[in-house]
């Protein structure tokens, strides 16, 4: 209970940089989260392959992870963000006038839904090249995916991004300074009021550097905190549901039922992830415009399509999954 009270009054000022190497070179938690996700996925998939719980051979797991990271997660995730969020928000002219913005992953980040689509595309091509069952490849990969989601959401929390909505009466809520920069959350007049207040404490502070300067100035932290509303740490909600709980479900099914029809695990991943994402979005401040104002966020809207994908894999499992598992036919 003491920790809950502390969180409710805590102003988030964590440093997103883990290690400043030299000059502009830095190791950020966000980049580290991807590395940890790929490493954890590698060892998990290698263990599954060794126990014959995955169709990819053990000595090919390393290459699979490397190409999946490059062509699935990074390419799919970034293009997904550009298509699903950047273009609808900024317009196509933002891309045509500055095509390199597509490669600046720090400008907006990446889309988890785009990453899933990228992995689906990559694994389909890989299954054709290696003459393996596409759903069978997915049944192993989806067991590892929640680990990457776990590390990614924890990094989101450290960065103070993708924060939750205002949490009335939630003792574990956190005050995120990032809300001060969001014009959809804080009006410009309110931002000017904040700027005047922080200038009185630290003349060199502004809305662009105030979070960094707060780490060495308790008085500045207290001043900024007075303008912040306690919010749900939705990143931690997602880390627990999309990472810990989803992984536990899929790992249990994979190990407990090794002869489960091909496609069931992949379908379960998409269905359960969609449920968790839709639930958590109710506590997360929308990071883009609403699809239906006050009712349906873009994250929830895109998650609805995941139920259709899940249904497709369930139908496959029901009709052909057992046969594909026994004959290892390419799909």
LODRENSE-314753 format. One line per 3 residues: number of its first residue (from 1); for each residue x, y, z of C-alpha. Coordinates in Angstrom, 1 decimal. Each point is the difference from the previous one (the first is absolute). Last residue first. Layout:
BEGIN
NUM) X,Y,Z | ...
This chain:
BEGIN
331) 0.9,-24.4,-47.0 | 3.1,-2.2,-0.1 | -0.7,-3.6,1.0
328) 1.5,-1.3,3.2 | -1.9,-3.3,-0.5 | -1.3,-0.6,3.6
325) -0.2,3.7,1.0 | -1.6,0.9,-3.3 | -2.7,-2.7,0.5
322) -0.7,1.2,3.5 | -0.4,3.6,-1.0 | -2.2,-0.6,-3.1
319) -3.6,0.6,0.8 | -0.1,1.1,3.6 | 3.4,1.6,0.1
316) -0.7,1.9,-3.2 | -3.3,1.3,1.4 | 1.8,1.0,3.2
313) 2.6,1.8,-2.1 | -2.6,2.0,-1.9 | -1.9,0.8,3.2
310) 3.2,1.5,1.5 | 0.5,2.2,-3.1 | -3.7,1.1,0.3
307) 0.5,0.7,3.7 | 3.2,2.0,-0.9 | -2.2,2.3,-2.0
304) -1.6,1.3,3.2 | 3.5,0.9,1.2 | 0.2,2.7,-2.7
301) -3.0,1.7,1.4 | 1.1,-0.3,3.7 | 3.4,1.7,-0.8
298) -1.8,2.6,-2.1 | -2.1,0.9,2.9 | -3.8,-0.7,0.3
295) -2.5,1.7,2.2 | 0.9,3.5,0.9 | 0.1,1.2,-3.6
292) -0.5,-3.0,-2.3 | 3.3,-0.7,-1.9 | 1.8,2.2,2.5
289) 3.0,2.0,-0.9 | 3.4,-1.3,1.0 | 2.0,-0.8,3.1
286) -3.3,-0.7,1.9 | 0.6,0.4,3.8 | 0.0,-3.6,1.3
283) -2.6,-1.3,2.5 | -2.6,-1.2,-2.5 | 2.8,-1.0,-2.3
280) 0.9,-2.6,2.6 | -3.2,-2.0,-0.7 | 0.3,0.1,-3.8
277) 3.7,-1.0,0.2 | -0.8,-2.9,2.3 | -2.8,-1.4,-2.2
274) 2.0,0.5,-3.2 | 3.0,-1.8,1.6 | -2.3,-2.9,1.0
271) -1.4,-0.5,-3.5 | 3.3,0.5,-1.9 | 2.0,-2.3,2.3
268) -2.8,-2.6,0.1 | 0.0,-0.2,-3.8 | 3.7,-0.6,-0.1
265) -0.3,-2.7,2.7 | -2.8,-1.8,-1.8 | 1.6,0.1,-3.4
262) 1.4,-3.5,0.0 | -2.1,-2.4,2.1 | 1.3,-0.4,3.5
259) 2.3,-3.0,0.1 | 2.4,1.6,2.5 | -2.9,0.7,2.5
256) 1.6,0.9,3.3 | 3.1,1.6,-1.5 | -1.6,2.2,-2.7
253) -3.2,0.7,2.0 | 2.0,1.1,3.1 | 2.3,2.1,-2.0
250) -3.0,1.7,-1.7 | -1.8,0.8,3.2 | 3.1,1.1,2.0
247) 1.2,2.2,-2.9 | -3.4,1.8,-0.2 | 0.0,0.6,3.8
244) 3.5,1.3,0.2 | 0.3,2.1,-3.1 | -3.3,1.2,-1.4
241) -1.7,0.1,3.4 | 2.9,1.0,2.3 | 1.9,2.3,-2.4
238) -3.4,1.5,-1.2 | -1.0,0.9,3.6 | 3.6,1.4,0.5
235) -0.3,2.2,-3.1 | -3.4,1.1,1.3 | 1.5,1.8,3.0
232) -3.4,1.6,0.6 | 0.3,3.7,0.5 | 0.3,2.5,2.9
229) -0.5,3.5,-1.3 | 3.0,2.3,-0.6 | 0.2,3.7,0.7
226) 1.2,-0.3,3.6 | 2.5,-2.6,-1.1 | 1.9,2.6,-2.0
223) 0.7,2.0,3.1 | 1.0,-3.0,2.1 | 2.4,-1.2,-2.7
220) 1.5,3.5,-0.3 | 0.5,0.0,3.8 | 1.6,-3.4,-0.2
217) 2.6,1.2,-2.5 | 2.4,-2.6,-1.4 | -2.5,-2.3,-1.7
214) -2.2,3.0,-0.8 | 2.5,1.3,-2.5 | -0.6,-2.9,-2.3
211) -3.8,0.3,0.2 | 0.3,3.8,-0.6 | 2.0,-0.2,-3.2
208) -2.6,0.6,-2.7 | -2.7,1.7,2.0 | 2.5,2.6,1.2
205) 2.7,0.3,2.7 | 2.8,2.4,0.0 | -1.7,2.4,2.4
202) -0.4,-2.8,2.6 | -2.5,0.7,2.8 | -1.7,3.0,-1.4
199) 0.3,-1.4,-3.5 | -1.9,-3.1,1.2 | -3.1,2.1,0.8
196) 0.0,2.1,-3.2 | 0.3,-3.2,-2.1 | -2.9,-1.6,1.9
193) -2.2,2.9,-0.7 | 1.0,0.0,-3.7 | -0.9,-3.7,-0.1
190) -3.4,0.7,1.5 | -0.7,2.6,-2.7 | 1.2,-2.6,-2.6
187) -2.7,-2.5,1.2 | 1.2,-3.2,1.6 | -1.1,-3.4,-1.2
184) -0.4,0.5,-3.8 | 2.9,2.4,0.0 | 2.3,-2.7,1.4
181) 3.1,1.5,1.4 | -1.2,0.3,3.6 | -1.2,-3.6,-0.1
178) 3.6,-1.1,-0.2 | 0.4,1.1,3.6 | -1.6,-3.2,1.1
175) -1.6,0.0,3.5 | -0.4,-3.7,1.1 | -3.1,-1.8,1.3
172) 0.3,-2.7,2.7 | -2.5,1.7,2.3 | -2.7,0.0,-2.6
169) -2.6,2.5,1.1 | -0.6,1.6,-3.4 | 2.5,-1.4,-2.5
166) 0.5,2.4,-2.9 | 0.7,-2.0,-3.1 | 3.1,-2.2,-0.4
163) 3.5,0.7,-1.3 | 1.2,-1.0,-3.4 | 3.4,1.6,0.8
160) 1.8,0.5,3.3 | 3.2,-1.4,-1.4 | 0.3,-2.5,2.9
157) -3.7,-1.0,-0.6 | 0.5,-0.5,-3.7 | 3.1,-2.1,0.8
154) -2.1,-2.2,2.2 | -2.4,-0.3,-2.9 | 2.7,-1.1,-2.4
151) 1.5,-2.6,2.5 | -3.4,-1.7,0.4 | -0.9,0.2,-3.7
148) 3.2,-1.7,-0.9 | -0.7,-2.8,2.5 | -3.6,-0.2,-1.4
145) 1.4,-0.9,-3.4 | 1.8,-3.2,1.1 | -3.1,-2.2,0.2
142) -1.3,1.6,-3.3 | 3.1,-1.2,-1.8 | -0.6,-3.7,0.7
139) -3.5,-0.2,-1.3 | 0.8,2.4,-2.8 | 2.5,-2.4,-1.5
136) -2.8,-2.7,0.1 | -2.4,2.4,-1.7 | 2.4,0.4,-2.9
133) 0.7,-3.7,-0.4 | 3.5,-0.5,-1.2 | 1.6,-0.1,-3.5
130) 3.0,2.1,1.0 | -0.6,2.7,-2.6 | -3.7,-0.2,0.2
127) 0.0,0.1,3.8 | 2.4,3.0,0.0 | -2.3,1.9,-2.4
124) -2.9,-0.6,2.4 | 2.1,0.7,3.0 | 1.0,3.4,-1.4
121) -3.6,1.1,-0.8 | -1.3,-1.1,3.4 | 2.9,1.7,1.7
118) -0.7,3.3,-1.8 | -3.7,-0.3,0.8 | 0.8,-0.4,3.7
115) 2.5,2.9,-0.1 | -2.7,2.2,-1.6 | -2.3,-0.8,2.8
112) 2.8,0.8,2.5 | 0.5,3.4,-1.7 | 3.4,1.7,0.0
109) 1.5,3.1,1.4 | -1.5,3.5,-0.5 | 3.2,1.7,-1.2
106) 2.6,-2.2,1.7 | -0.4,-2.4,-2.9 | 1.4,2.5,-2.4
103) -0.1,-2.3,-3.1 | -3.4,1.1,-1.3 | 1.0,3.6,0.7
100) 2.5,-0.4,-2.8 | -2.8,0.6,-2.5 | -0.2,3.7,0.9
97) -2.3,2.0,-2.2 | -1.8,-3.2,-1.3 | -0.4,-1.4,3.5
94) -1.4,3.1,1.7 | -2.0,0.6,-3.2 | -1.9,-3.3,0.7
91) -1.8,1.6,2.9 | 1.1,0.8,3.5 | -2.4,-2.1,2.1
88) -1.3,-2.6,-2.5 | 3.5,-0.3,-1.5 | 1.8,-0.4,3.4
85) -2.4,-2.4,1.7 | -0.9,-3.1,-2.0 | 2.2,0.3,-3.0
82) 3.1,1.5,1.6 | -0.4,-2.1,3.2 | -0.5,-3.2,-2.0
79) 3.0,0.8,-2.2 | 2.1,0.3,3.2 | -1.3,-3.3,1.6
76) 0.2,-1.9,-3.3 | 3.6,1.0,-0.7 | 1.2,-0.3,3.6
73) -2.0,-3.1,1.1 | -0.2,-2.1,-3.2 | 2.8,0.8,-2.4
70) 2.8,0.7,2.5 | -1.1,-1.9,3.1 | -1.3,-2.9,-1.9
67) 3.2,-0.2,-2.0 | 2.2,-0.2,3.2 | -2.4,-2.3,1.8
64) -0.1,-2.5,-2.9 | 3.7,0.0,-0.4 | 0.5,-0.8,3.7
61) -2.7,-2.7,-0.1 | 1.6,-1.9,-2.9 | 2.1,-2.4,2.1
58) -3.1,-1.1,2.1 | -2.1,-0.9,-3.1 | -3.2,2.0,-0.5
55) -3.1,-2.2,0.5 | -0.4,0.8,3.7 | -0.7,-2.2,3.0
52) 2.7,-2.5,-0.9 | 1.6,0.4,3.4 | 3.1,1.6,-1.6
49) -2.3,2.3,-2.0 | -1.8,1.1,3.1 | 3.4,0.8,1.7
46) 1.2,1.9,-3.1 | -3.2,1.9,0.0 | 0.5,1.0,3.6
43) 3.6,0.9,-0.4 | -0.6,2.1,-3.1 | -3.1,1.7,1.4
40) 1.9,1.1,3.1 | 2.8,1.4,-2.2 | -2.5,1.7,-2.3
37) -2.0,1.6,2.9 | 3.2,1.0,1.8 | 1.2,1.8,-3.1
34) -3.3,1.7,-0.5 | -0.1,1.2,3.6 | 3.6,1.3,-0.3
31) -1.1,2.3,-2.8 | -2.8,1.5,2.2 | 2.3,0.1,3.0
28) 2.3,2.2,-1.8 | 3.7,-0.5,-0.7 | 1.5,3.2,-1.1
25) 2.4,1.3,-2.7 | -0.3,3.8,-0.4 | 3.3,0.7,1.6
22) 1.3,-3.2,1.6 | -1.7,-2.9,1.7 | -2.8,1.6,2.0
19) -1.5,-3.1,1.6 | -3.6,-0.8,1.1 | -1.6,3.0,-1.7
16) -3.8,0.2,0.5 | 0.6,1.9,3.3 | -2.9,-0.4,2.4
13) -1.8,3.2,1.0 | -3.5,-1.2,0.8 | -1.6,2.1,2.7
10) -0.9,-2.3,2.9 | -3.1,0.9,2.1 | -2.1,-3.0,-0.8
7) 3.1,-2.2,-0.2 | 0.9,0.8,3.6 | -3.5,-0.8,1.2
4) 0.1,-3.3,-1.8 | 3.4,-0.8,1.5 | -1.4,0.6,3.5
1) -2.9,-2.3,-0.7
